[in-house]
């Protein structure tokens, strides 16, 4: 199996977070603005993109360790049912902030949803997964094989870009189109040769079932896409800039702590969802596989969360050419770095 996680990546993430603290003029250790003991915390609703997986553990570590409370925020975290649904919830104000897929967010903004990205977390997470005993190592090798995916899922919508960029004849790939939640089962049963997915989700889920897998990332073959980050309701951000900045600061600190102690992060998640205790090893593996995705080629050396216009432009260009996006949206409507701690007053 191709190994994306290496010890050096932990150092890279630590460097990113340390750089963030230094850029903000504060020590590497977490430091938050002081709040009087009697001051009420501001309620903040925060939605996840999907049901629980390992990357989410950092948010629960921040919650359990009081990082959000130190920022004056009473954060309520809820599981999700997809980024498209989450975009609508944020736009309506049912969620103030969310951990959302940025490609889905771009589509939402193009449709005039009042949402905006305020912090990048994951990039380059899309991948193609096959069995280690019958590995598919390149996009071209997909020809003559079977795949399973739902047309509505994000990885399937970007798959045409991967095929086109690498000269793959899509007509030579047999495709089964189940519900998004059923594709992994088809792969585990050996009914398909490969599935598209996210490296920090389905890889560990397959391994949990005893399947040795091989995977390659879309980004290994020229398709560089932003993945998930923190998205805010635009009106909420305008009215509550310090709350958004505090949420981003606490989230960055939570990811720093999770990088240093992944087991503590996963245990924090499980303290809120004890019924998930039997998935602990999978959650840990998913967190481990998340680490290489915290940086893009354009954000090397920048603080965790920093967003570069080139990443956004490349992602939108792919959606325009291959993903059915009707028209481009101005960059200033898609994202802002103004709520990052180093850009605060």
C-alpha positions as CSV (number, residue, x, y, z in Angstrom):
1,X,0.0,0.0,0.0
2,X,1.2,3.4,-0.8
3,X,2.0,5.3,2.4
4,X,1.2,9.0,2.4
5,X,1.9,9.5,6.1
6,X,5.5,9.8,7.1
7,X,6.9,11.1,10.4
8,X,8.3,14.1,8.5
9,X,4.7,15.2,7.8
10,X,4.1,15.6,11.5
11,X,7.0,18.0,11.6
12,X,5.6,19.9,8.7
13,X,2.3,20.3,10.4
14,X,4.0,21.3,13.7
15,X,6.0,23.8,11.7
16,X,2.9,25.3,10.1
17,X,1.2,25.7,13.5
18,X,4.4,27.1,15.1
19,X,4.8,29.5,12.3
20,X,1.2,30.6,12.8
21,X,1.8,31.4,16.5
22,X,5.0,33.3,15.7
23,X,3.3,35.2,13.0
24,X,0.7,36.3,15.5
25,X,3.4,37.5,17.8
26,X,2.5,34.9,20.5
27,X,4.4,31.8,21.8
28,X,3.9,28.4,20.2
29,X,1.8,27.3,23.2
30,X,-1.9,28.1,22.9
31,X,-2.9,31.5,24.2
32,X,-6.4,33.0,24.1
33,X,-7.9,36.3,24.9
34,X,-9.0,36.6,28.5
35,X,-12.7,36.5,29.4
36,X,-14.2,37.4,32.7
37,X,-15.5,34.4,34.7
38,X,-19.0,35.8,34.8
39,X,-19.3,36.6,31.1
40,X,-21.8,34.4,29.2
41,X,-20.4,32.5,26.3
42,X,-21.6,33.2,22.9
43,X,-23.5,30.2,21.4
44,X,-22.1,29.0,18.0
45,X,-23.5,26.2,16.0
46,X,-20.9,24.3,14.0
47,X,-21.8,21.6,11.5
48,X,-19.7,18.7,10.2
49,X,-19.7,17.6,6.6
50,X,-20.6,14.0,7.3
51,X,-20.9,11.4,9.9
52,X,-17.9,11.1,12.2
53,X,-14.4,10.3,10.8
54,X,-10.9,10.8,12.1
55,X,-10.2,14.4,10.9
56,X,-13.2,15.5,13.1
57,X,-11.3,14.5,16.2
58,X,-9.4,17.8,16.4
59,X,-12.7,19.7,16.8
60,X,-13.8,17.6,19.7
61,X,-10.3,17.9,21.4
62,X,-10.8,21.7,21.2
63,X,-14.2,21.4,22.7
64,X,-13.1,19.1,25.5
65,X,-10.0,21.1,26.3
66,X,-11.9,24.3,26.6
67,X,-10.2,26.0,23.6
68,X,-13.4,27.4,22.2
69,X,-14.7,28.4,25.7
70,X,-11.4,30.4,26.2
71,X,-12.4,32.4,23.1
72,X,-15.8,33.1,24.7
73,X,-17.6,30.6,22.5
74,X,-20.1,27.9,23.5
75,X,-19.7,25.7,20.4
76,X,-22.2,23.0,19.6
77,X,-20.9,20.4,17.1
78,X,-23.3,18.3,15.0
79,X,-22.8,15.5,12.5
80,X,-23.6,16.1,8.9
81,X,-25.2,14.4,5.9
82,X,-23.1,15.9,3.1
83,X,-21.6,19.2,2.2
84,X,-24.5,20.2,-0.1
85,X,-26.9,20.0,2.8
86,X,-24.5,21.8,5.1
87,X,-24.1,24.7,2.6
88,X,-27.9,25.2,2.8
89,X,-27.9,25.0,6.6
90,X,-25.1,27.6,6.8
91,X,-26.8,29.9,4.3
92,X,-30.1,29.7,6.2
93,X,-28.4,30.4,9.5
94,X,-29.2,27.0,11.0
95,X,-25.4,26.6,11.3
96,X,-23.2,29.6,11.9
97,X,-20.0,27.8,10.7
98,X,-19.3,24.4,9.1
99,X,-16.5,22.0,8.1
100,X,-17.4,21.9,4.4
101,X,-16.1,20.7,1.1
102,X,-14.9,23.7,-0.8
103,X,-15.9,22.5,-4.2
104,X,-19.5,22.2,-3.0
105,X,-19.1,25.6,-1.4
106,X,-18.1,27.2,-4.7
107,X,-21.2,25.8,-6.3
108,X,-23.3,27.2,-3.5
109,X,-21.7,30.7,-3.8
110,X,-22.3,30.6,-7.6
111,X,-26.0,30.0,-6.7
112,X,-25.9,33.1,-4.5
113,X,-25.8,31.3,-1.1
114,X,-24.5,33.7,1.5
115,X,-21.4,31.6,2.6
116,X,-17.7,32.2,2.6
117,X,-14.5,30.2,3.4
118,X,-12.6,31.5,6.4
119,X,-10.0,28.8,7.0
120,X,-8.5,26.0,4.9
121,X,-7.9,22.6,6.5
122,X,-7.6,19.8,3.9
123,X,-6.4,19.8,0.3
124,X,-5.6,17.0,-2.2
125,X,-7.6,14.4,-0.4
126,X,-9.3,12.8,-3.4
127,X,-8.0,9.4,-4.4
128,X,-8.6,6.2,-6.2
129,X,-8.6,3.0,-4.1
130,X,-8.0,-0.5,-5.3
131,X,-6.9,-3.8,-3.8
132,X,-3.2,-4.3,-3.0
133,X,-3.2,-7.7,-4.6
134,X,-4.6,-6.2,-7.8
135,X,-3.3,-2.6,-7.6
136,X,-4.4,0.1,-10.0
137,X,-1.4,2.4,-9.9
138,X,-2.3,5.1,-12.5
139,X,-5.4,6.6,-14.0
140,X,-4.7,4.9,-17.3
141,X,-4.8,1.5,-15.6
142,X,-8.5,2.1,-14.8
143,X,-9.3,1.1,-18.4
144,X,-10.7,-2.4,-18.5
145,X,-11.7,-2.3,-14.9
146,X,-15.0,-1.6,-12.9
147,X,-15.6,1.3,-10.6
148,X,-18.5,2.2,-8.3
149,X,-19.6,5.7,-7.3
150,X,-22.6,7.9,-7.0
151,X,-22.7,10.6,-9.7
152,X,-23.6,13.2,-7.0
153,X,-20.5,12.6,-4.8
154,X,-17.7,15.1,-5.0
155,X,-15.0,12.5,-6.0
156,X,-17.2,11.3,-8.9
157,X,-17.7,14.8,-10.2
158,X,-14.0,15.5,-10.4
159,X,-13.1,12.0,-11.8
160,X,-13.6,13.2,-15.4
161,X,-10.8,15.8,-14.9
162,X,-8.5,13.0,-13.7
163,X,-9.3,10.8,-16.7
164,X,-9.1,13.6,-19.2
165,X,-5.8,15.0,-17.9
166,X,-4.2,11.5,-18.2
167,X,-5.6,10.4,-21.5
168,X,-7.9,7.8,-20.2
169,X,-10.7,6.5,-22.4
170,X,-13.7,6.7,-20.0
171,X,-15.8,4.4,-22.2
172,X,-13.4,1.5,-21.3
173,X,-14.3,1.8,-17.6
174,X,-17.4,-0.1,-16.5
175,X,-19.2,2.0,-13.9
176,X,-21.8,0.9,-11.3
177,X,-23.7,3.8,-9.7
178,X,-25.0,2.8,-6.3
179,X,-26.0,5.2,-3.5
180,X,-22.9,7.0,-2.1
181,X,-23.0,5.0,1.1
182,X,-23.0,1.6,-0.8
183,X,-19.9,2.0,-3.0
184,X,-17.5,0.8,-0.2
185,X,-19.6,-2.3,0.3
186,X,-19.3,-3.2,-3.4
187,X,-15.6,-2.7,-3.2
188,X,-15.2,-4.9,0.0
189,X,-17.3,-7.6,-1.6
190,X,-15.0,-7.6,-4.7
191,X,-17.8,-6.7,-7.1
192,X,-15.8,-3.7,-8.4
193,X,-12.1,-3.2,-8.9
194,X,-11.8,0.4,-7.6
195,X,-13.6,3.3,-6.1
196,X,-12.9,7.1,-5.9
197,X,-13.0,8.5,-2.4
198,X,-11.1,10.6,0.1
199,X,-7.8,9.3,1.4
200,X,-8.7,10.3,5.0
201,X,-12.0,8.3,5.0
202,X,-12.5,5.2,2.9
203,X,-8.9,3.9,3.0
204,X,-9.0,3.3,6.7
205,X,-12.6,1.9,6.5
206,X,-11.4,-0.7,4.0
207,X,-8.4,-1.6,6.1
208,X,-10.7,-2.0,9.1
209,X,-12.4,-4.8,7.2
210,X,-9.1,-6.5,6.6
211,X,-8.7,-5.4,3.0
212,X,-5.1,-4.4,2.0
213,X,-5.4,-1.5,-0.3
214,X,-3.4,0.5,-2.8
215,X,-4.4,4.1,-3.5
216,X,-3.2,7.1,-5.5
217,X,-4.3,10.7,-5.0
218,X,-5.8,12.8,-7.8
219,X,-3.1,15.4,-7.0
220,X,-0.4,12.8,-7.9
221,X,-1.7,13.0,-11.5
222,X,-2.3,16.7,-12.0
223,X,-5.7,17.3,-10.4
224,X,-5.1,19.7,-7.5
225,X,-8.3,20.4,-5.6
226,X,-9.0,22.1,-2.3
227,X,-10.9,19.8,0.0
228,X,-12.4,20.9,3.4
229,X,-12.2,24.0,5.5
230,X,-14.2,26.3,7.8
231,X,-17.1,28.0,6.1
232,X,-19.2,30.8,7.6
233,X,-22.5,32.4,7.0
234,X,-21.4,35.8,5.5
235,X,-23.8,37.8,7.7
236,X,-22.7,36.0,10.8
237,X,-19.1,36.8,10.0
238,X,-19.8,40.4,9.4
239,X,-21.7,40.9,12.6
240,X,-19.4,38.7,14.7
241,X,-15.8,39.1,13.4
242,X,-14.2,38.4,16.7
243,X,-16.2,35.2,17.2
244,X,-15.2,33.9,13.8
245,X,-11.5,34.9,14.5
246,X,-11.7,33.2,17.9
247,X,-13.2,30.1,16.4
248,X,-10.4,29.9,13.8
249,X,-7.8,30.5,16.5
250,X,-9.2,27.8,18.7
251,X,-9.4,25.4,15.8
252,X,-5.8,26.0,14.8
253,X,-4.8,25.3,18.4
254,X,-6.9,22.2,18.5
255,X,-5.2,20.8,15.4
256,X,-1.8,21.6,16.9
257,X,-2.7,19.6,20.0
258,X,-4.2,16.7,17.9
259,X,-1.0,16.5,15.9
260,X,1.0,16.1,19.0
261,X,-1.3,13.6,20.6
262,X,-3.7,11.9,18.1
263,X,-4.9,9.4,20.7
264,X,-6.1,12.2,23.0
265,X,-7.9,13.7,20.1
266,X,-9.7,10.5,19.1
267,X,-10.5,9.8,22.8
268,X,-12.0,13.3,23.0
269,X,-14.3,12.5,20.1
270,X,-15.2,9.2,21.7
271,X,-16.0,10.9,25.0
272,X,-18.9,12.6,23.2
273,X,-19.8,9.6,21.1
274,X,-19.0,6.5,23.3
275,X,-21.1,4.3,21.0
276,X,-18.3,4.7,18.4
277,X,-15.6,3.2,20.7
278,X,-15.2,0.1,18.5
279,X,-14.1,2.4,15.6
280,X,-11.2,3.9,17.6
281,X,-8.4,2.3,15.5
282,X,-10.1,3.4,12.3
283,X,-10.5,7.0,13.5
284,X,-6.8,7.1,14.4
285,X,-5.8,5.8,11.0
286,X,-8.1,8.4,9.3
287,X,-6.4,11.2,11.4
288,X,-3.0,9.9,10.4
289,X,-4.0,9.9,6.7
290,X,-5.2,13.5,7.0
291,X,-1.8,14.9,7.9
292,X,-0.3,15.2,4.4
293,X,-3.4,17.1,3.3
294,X,-2.9,20.1,5.6
295,X,-0.6,21.8,3.1
296,X,-0.7,22.7,-0.6
297,X,2.3,23.5,-2.8
298,X,1.2,27.1,-2.7
299,X,0.9,27.3,1.1
300,X,4.2,25.8,2.1
301,X,5.6,27.7,5.1
302,X,2.3,29.5,5.7
303,X,0.2,29.1,8.9
304,X,-2.4,26.4,9.0
305,X,-5.6,27.8,7.5
306,X,-4.0,30.2,5.2
307,X,-5.5,30.2,1.7
308,X,-3.8,31.0,-1.6
309,X,-5.7,32.4,-4.5
310,X,-4.0,30.0,-6.9
311,X,-5.5,27.0,-5.1
312,X,-8.9,28.5,-5.4
313,X,-8.4,29.4,-9.0
314,X,-7.3,25.9,-9.9
315,X,-10.2,24.3,-8.1
316,X,-12.7,26.6,-9.7
317,X,-11.2,26.1,-13.2
318,X,-11.5,22.3,-12.8
319,X,-15.2,22.7,-11.8
320,X,-15.8,25.0,-14.8
321,X,-14.2,22.6,-17.3
322,X,-15.2,19.2,-15.9
323,X,-17.6,19.7,-13.0
324,X,-20.6,21.5,-14.7
325,X,-20.1,24.8,-12.9
326,X,-22.0,27.3,-15.0
327,X,-19.8,30.4,-14.4
328,X,-16.9,31.7,-12.4
329,X,-17.2,33.6,-9.2
330,X,-14.9,36.4,-8.1
331,X,-12.3,35.2,-5.6
332,X,-13.2,37.7,-3.0
333,X,-16.7,36.2,-2.8
334,X,-15.3,32.7,-2.2
335,X,-12.7,33.1,0.6
336,X,-11.0,35.5,2.9
337,X,-7.9,35.3,5.2
338,X,-9.1,38.3,7.2
339,X,-10.3,36.1,10.1
340,X,-7.0,34.3,10.6
341,X,-5.4,35.3,13.9
342,X,-2.3,36.9,12.4
343,X,-4.6,39.3,10.5
344,X,-6.5,40.4,13.6
345,X,-6.1,43.7,15.5
